[in-house]
C-alpha cells in the first residue's frame, strides 16, 4: 500500500485531529494520521489535510511545515484552523492575535455553493470554532470563499487544489462538515477505499510477525476493546494468555458477567482477584491523576506477577486514548488526562518493543465492526464503554469500599431502568457516580445528612465529543425514587446535562 492511495492527516496537535481521520474513513477512504516529524518521509499521498493545533502560528516555536514539499506533491491540500492560518502565512498573508478566543458555534456563509469546497452547502449553516488568532491580510492570489455572520473570512482558496478553513468540519457541531470534507476529497484521484476486512487482515499479519513464538499477555476487562483484542489475538493464532484482573473497582456483579461472556465466545481467561490490593493502594489518595497512575501501575504489577516471564503485553488502546493522553512520541497536543494504557510502566515496555496495540488506529464503532466480523455477539459489542480505572473516576476524592458500594447500587438501578424502558441501546454510555458532598434531606420523619449521586447518559460517536440524553421523565423519576428508597447514604439524585466539551464524560 503506497502513500498515494492515502489521505494523509498531518497532526499539529488538535484534540480533534483523529476525528478528521474518522470522518474521512466514514466517507469511504483510507486515512492515516502522521506526526509532523513524519512529513519529510511522506511518499506522494493522494490528499493532505493539515490539522488544527493548540499553539498560535505567531509563537516563536510554532509548528511549521516544508511548504515547498507540500506544493511539490501537487495533490489537494486542506488547512483546518491552525492549518489555515499557517497556509495564509506561507502564501504571504498575515495573522493577528484575536481580541478574544472564539469557541463554539458560528455561522458559515459561503460565497459560492455551486461548485468547489462548498458545493451543495446551505447558504447559511452552523460550524464549530475553536481559535484565538484571526487572518489579518490575505495575499493577492488568495480568494475569500466564505465568511461568518460578522463578515470575517473563515475559508480561503489559493488555487484549485489548496484551501483553508477556520472552523472544524470534523466535529458533529459543524452541521455540514462531512459534506465539506466530501467535496474536498472529490478533488483527489486514486484514493484507497477503507475496509474493515482489510484492516483485520493487516492487523493479524502484523500480530503474527511481531509476536512470533513469544507469549502474549492480553489484559481483558469485558469491555468492547479488550474483548475484540482478545478475539483478534485468538484468531491470529498467537500464544496468548488472557488475564482478567478484578481490581475491586468494577460495577455490581461484573466479574461474574465478564467470565460468562468470554465463555460464550470461546476464549479462555484467567481471573485474578486483586481488589484488596487496589483499595489499599488507593487509600487516602484524592488527586485524580495520581489515582489513575496508581491504578495503571498496579495493574501492570498484577499482570506480571500473574504471568511470570511473559514476553509481550497486548492492549486494547484506541485512537482517542492515544490522543487524549498526548503521550505518543512527538505529539503537539495538550494533555487532557493520563490514560491507564499510557502510564510509565507501559511506556517503558513500549520502548523495549514489548507492547502490541493493534487497535490503536481504530475508533469505537470500527472496533465494533471488527468484532462483528469475527462473530462476537451484539450484546457484548454494544456493552456501554467502561473506563480502565473503573469506578475510581466516578468517585471524586478518596476511593473507599463504602463509596464504591453506593456507586454500584445506584448504577445498577439506573442501568436496570434504562434496559426496562428500552433506552440502554439508545445511549452511548450511562452511569451513576458519587458527589462526595453531604447535604441535608429528610428520610421518613428524620433529618438525613447524606451524599448525592449524579446520573449521566450521553450520546457520542468516539468519546471525543458528547451530548447529554433527554431521557423520559418517568424513567428518571423511577430511578430517583428507587435510589432514594433503597440506597443507604444517598438523599439526593442529580442528572448531569453537561456536554463534552467543555465537560468530560467521566467525573475524573
HUJOUR-V623992 format. One record per pair of residues at least 4 apart in sequence whose C-alpha atoms are under 8 Angstrom apart, sorted by the first residue. I is the first residue (numbers start at 1). J is the second residue. If there is no record, write none. Layout:
BEGIN
i = [I/I]
j = [J/J]
END
This chain:
BEGIN
i = [1/2/2/2/3/3/3/3/3/3/4/4/4/4/4/4/4/5/5/5/5/5/5/6/6/6/6/6/6/6/6/6/7/7/7/7/7/7/7/7/7/7/7/8/8/8/8/8/8/8/8/8/9/9/9/9/9/9/9/9/9/9/9/10/10/10/10/10/10/10/10/10/11/11/11/11/11/11/11/11/11/11/11/12/12/12/12/12/12/12/12/12/12/12/12/12/13/13/13/13/13/13/13/13/13/14/14/14/14/14/14/15/15/15/15/15/15/16/16/16/16/16/17/17/17/18/18/18/18/18/19/19/19/19/20/20/20/21/21/21/21/22/22/22/23/23/23/23/24/24/24/24/24/24/25/25/25/25/27/27/28/28/28/29/29/29/29/30/30/30/30/30/31/32/34/34/35/35/35/36/37/38/39/40/40/44/45/45/46/46/46/46/46/46/47/47/47/47/47/48/48/48/48/49/49/49/49/50/50/50/50/50/50/50/51/51/51/51/51/52/52/52/52/52/53/53/53/53/53/54/54/54/55/55/55/55/56/56/56/57/57/57/57/57/57/58/58/58/64/65/66/67/67/68/69/70/71/74/75/75/76/76/76/76/76/76/77/77/77/78/78/78/78/78/78/78/79/79/79/79/79/79/79/79/80/80/80/80/80/80/81/81/81/81/81/81/81/81/82/82/83/83/84/84/84/84/84/84/85/85/85/85/85/85/86/87/87/88/88/88/88/88/88/88/89/89/89/91/92/92/93/93/93/93/93/94/94/94/94/95/95/95/95/95/96/96/96/96/97/97/97/98/98/98/99/100/101/101/101/101/102/102/102/102/103/103/103/103/104/104/104/105/105/105/105/105/105/106/106/106/106/106/106/107/107/107/107/107/107/108/108/108/108/108/108/108/108/108/108/109/109/109/109/109/109/109/110/110/110/110/110/110/110/111/111/111/111/112/112/112/112/113/113/113/113/113/113/114/114/114/115/115/116/116/117/117/117/117/118/118/119/119/121/121/121/121/125/125/126/126/126/126/127/127/127/127/127/127/127/127/128/128/128/128/128/128/129/129/129/130/130/135/138/141/142/142/142/142/143/143/143/144/144/144/144/144/145/145/145/145/145/146/146/146/146/147/147/147/147/147/148/148/148/154/154/154/155/155/155/155/156/156/156/157/157/157/158/158/159/161/168/168/169/169/169/169/169/169/170/170/170/171/171/172/176/177/178/179/180/181/182/183/184/194/195/196/196/196/196/197/197/197/198/199/200/200/201/202/203/203/204/204/204/204/204/205/205/206/207/207/207/207/207/207/208/208/208/208/211/211/211/211/212/213/213/214/214/214/214/214/215/215/215/215/215/215/215/216/216/216/216/216/216/216/216/216/217/217/217/217/217/217/217/217/217/217/218/218/218/218/218/218/218/218/218/219/219/219/219/219/219/219/219/219/220/220/220/220/220/220/220/221/221/221/221/221/222/222/222/222/222/223/223/223/223/223/223/224/224/224/224/224/224/224/224/225/225/225/225/225/225/226/226/226/227/227/228/228/228/228/228/228/229/229/229/229/229/229/230/230/230/231/231/231/231/232/232/233/233/233/234/234/234/241/241/241/242/242/242/243/243/243/243/243/244/244/244/244/245/245/245/245/245/245/245/246/246/246/246/246/246/246/247/247/247/247/247/247/247/248/248/248/248/248/248/249/249/249/249/249/249/250/250/250/250/251/251/251/251/252/252/252/253/254/255/256/257/258/259/259/260/261/261/262/262/262/262/263/263/265/272/274/274/275/276/277/278/278/278/279/279/279/279/281/282/282/282/282/282/283/283/283/284/284/285/285/285/285/285/286/286/286/286/286/286/287/287/288/288/288/288/288/289/289/289/290/291/291/292/292/292/292/292/293/293/293/293/294/295/295/295/296/296/296/296/296/297/297/297/297/298/299/300/300/300/301/302/303/304/304/304/311/312/312/312/313/313/313/314/314/314/315/315/315/315/315/316/316/316/316/317/317/317/317/317/317/317/318/318/318/318/318/318/318/319/319/319/319/319/319/320/320/320/320/320/321/321/321/322/322/322/322/322/322/323/323/323/324/324/324/324/324/324/324/325/325/325/325/325/325/326/326/326/326/326/326/327/327/327/338/338/339/339/340/340/341/342/342/343/344/345/346/346/347/348/349/349/349/350/350/359/362/362/363/363/364/364/364/365/365/365/366/367/368/368/368/369/370/371/371/371/372/372/372/372/376/376/377/378/379/382/384/384/384/385/385/386/387/387/389/390/391/391/391/391/392/392/393/393/393/394/394/394/394/394/394/395/395/395/395/395/395/395/395/395/395/396/396/396/396/396/397/399/399/400/401/402/403/403/404/405/406/406/406/406/406/406/407/407/407/407/407/408/408/409/409/409/410/410/410/410/410/410/411/411/411/411/412/413/413/413/413/414/414/414/414/414/415/415/415/415/416/417/417/417/417/418/418/418/418/419/419/421/422/423/427/427/427/427/428/428/428/428/428/429/429/429/430/430/430/430/431/431/431/432/432/432/432/433/433/433/433/434/434/434/434/435/435/435/435/436/436/437/437/437/438/438/438/438/439/439/439/439/439/439/440/440/440/440/440/441/441/441/441/441/441/442/442/442/442/443/443/443/448/449/450/450/450/450/451/451/451/451/452/452/452/452/452/453/453/453/453/454/454/454/454/455/455/455/455/456/456/456/456/457/457/457/458/458/458/458/458/459/459/459/459/460/460/460/460/461/461/463/464/465/465/465/466/466/466/466/467/467/467/468/468/468/468/469/471/471/472/473/474/475/476/477/478/479/480/480/481/482/482/483/483/483/484/484/484/484/484/498/498/499/499/500/500]
j = [5/6/43/45/8/42/43/44/45/46/43/44/45/46/47/190/191/30/45/46/190/191/192/29/30/31/32/45/46/47/191/192/24/29/30/31/32/45/46/47/48/49/191/31/32/33/34/45/46/47/48/49/17/20/21/31/32/33/34/48/49/50/51/33/34/35/36/39/48/49/50/51/17/33/34/35/36/50/51/52/53/331/332/17/35/36/50/51/52/53/54/63/82/83/332/333/17/51/52/53/54/331/332/333/334/51/52/53/54/332/333/53/323/324/333/334/464/20/52/170/171/464/21/51/52/22/33/319/320/323/23/170/171/464/24/169/170/25/31/32/33/26/31/363/27/170/178/181/28/29/30/31/181/182/29/30/31/194/178/182/193/194/195/191/192/193/194/191/192/193/194/195/194/361/38/39/39/330/331/65/330/42/65/66/69/73/73/75/75/76/188/189/190/191/75/76/77/185/188/75/76/77/78/77/78/79/80/77/78/79/80/82/83/84/79/80/81/82/83/79/80/81/82/83/81/82/83/332/333/332/333/334/59/62/63/82/62/82/133/62/63/82/85/86/95/62/95/96/86/70/70/71/90/72/73/74/75/161/161/188/161/162/184/185/187/188/161/162/163/83/84/162/163/164/165/184/83/84/85/86/87/163/164/165/84/164/165/166/167/168/85/130/131/164/165/166/167/168/86/166/87/164/88/156/163/164/165/166/89/95/134/135/164/166/90/91/164/92/93/94/95/135/138/139/93/94/95/139/138/139/135/136/137/138/139/135/136/137/138/133/134/135/136/137/133/134/135/136/132/133/134/132/133/134/132/132/130/131/132/133/129/130/131/132/128/129/130/131/128/129/130/126/127/128/129/173/174/126/127/128/129/148/149/124/125/126/127/148/149/123/124/125/126/127/146/147/148/149/154/123/124/125/146/147/148/149/118/121/123/124/145/146/147/144/145/146/147/116/118/119/145/118/119/120/121/122/123/118/119/120/119/120/183/184/180/181/183/184/180/183/180/183/125/176/179/180/175/176/173/174/175/176/167/168/169/173/174/175/176/177/167/168/169/171/173/174/166/167/168/167/168/153/142/158/156/157/158/159/156/157/158/153/154/155/156/157/153/154/155/156/157/153/154/155/156/151/152/153/154/155/152/153/154/165/166/167/163/164/165/166/163/164/165/162/163/164/162/163/163/187/174/177/174/176/177/178/180/181/174/177/178/177/465/177/180/181/182/183/184/185/186/187/188/198/199/200/366/369/370/201/370/373/202/203/204/370/205/206/207/358/208/232/233/235/236/209/236/210/211/233/236/238/356/358/212/236/237/238/215/216/238/312/238/238/239/238/239/310/311/312/238/239/240/241/310/311/312/238/239/240/241/310/311/312/313/314/240/241/242/243/307/310/311/312/313/314/229/230/240/241/242/243/313/314/315/226/242/243/244/245/303/313/314/315/226/227/230/242/243/244/245/226/227/244/245/258/226/227/258/261/262/227/380/383/384/385/386/228/367/368/380/381/382/383/385/229/316/317/318/364/367/230/315/316/231/262/232/367/368/370/371/376/233/314/315/316/358/359/234/242/267/235/267/371/374/236/374/237/238/240/238/240/267/268/269/270/268/269/270/269/270/271/272/303/269/270/271/272/271/272/273/274/299/302/303/250/255/271/272/273/274/275/273/274/275/276/277/278/299/273/274/275/276/278/279/275/389/390/391/392/404/254/255/390/391/391/408/411/412/408/409/412/257/258/259/260/261/262/263/269/264/265/380/266/267/268/269/267/268/376/306/278/302/279/280/281/282/295/298/283/399/400/401/294/291/294/295/398/399/398/399/400/398/399/290/291/397/398/399/290/291/396/397/398/399/291/397/292/393/396/397/508/293/337/338/294/295/392/296/338/339/340/389/297/338/340/343/298/299/340/389/300/340/341/343/389/301/343/344/345/302/303/304/345/346/305/306/307/308/309/310/354/354/355/356/354/355/356/355/356/357/341/355/356/357/358/357/358/359/360/321/322/341/357/358/359/360/322/359/360/361/362/363/364/323/359/360/361/362/363/324/363/462/463/464/325/339/341/326/327/328/339/342/360/327/328/333/333/334/335/336/337/338/339/335/336/337/338/339/342/331/332/333/334/335/336/331/335/342/342/343/343/388/388/389/346/346/347/347/348/349/350/355/351/352/353/354/355/354/355/367/366/367/367/462/368/461/462/369/461/462/370/371/372/381/382/373/374/375/376/381/376/377/378/381/380/381/381/382/383/425/428/429/430/428/429/390/391/393/393/394/395/404/407/433/396/399/506/507/508/432/433/434/506/507/508/399/403/404/407/433/434/435/436/507/508/434/435/436/507/508/436/403/404/404/405/406/407/434/408/409/410/434/487/488/489/490/411/432/433/434/453/412/432/413/483/487/414/432/433/453/483/487/415/431/432/433/416/417/479/482/483/418/431/432/455/479/419/424/430/431/420/421/475/478/479/422/423/424/475/423/424/475/426/427/457/458/459/469/457/458/459/460/461/457/458/459/455/456/457/458/455/456/457/453/454/455/456/453/454/455/507/451/452/453/454/451/452/453/454/451/452/450/451/452/449/450/451/452/449/450/451/452/491/492/447/448/449/450/491/447/448/449/450/491/492/446/447/448/491/447/448/491/491/491/489/490/491/492/489/490/491/492/490/491/492/493/494/490/492/493/494/493/494/495/496/493/494/495/496/468/495/496/497/468/469/496/466/467/468/469/505/466/467/468/469/464/465/466/467/465/466/505/500/499/500/501/499/500/501/505/498/499/500/496/497/498/499/497/475/476/476/477/478/479/480/481/482/483/484/493/485/486/487/487/490/493/488/490/491/492/493/502/503/503/504/504/505]
END
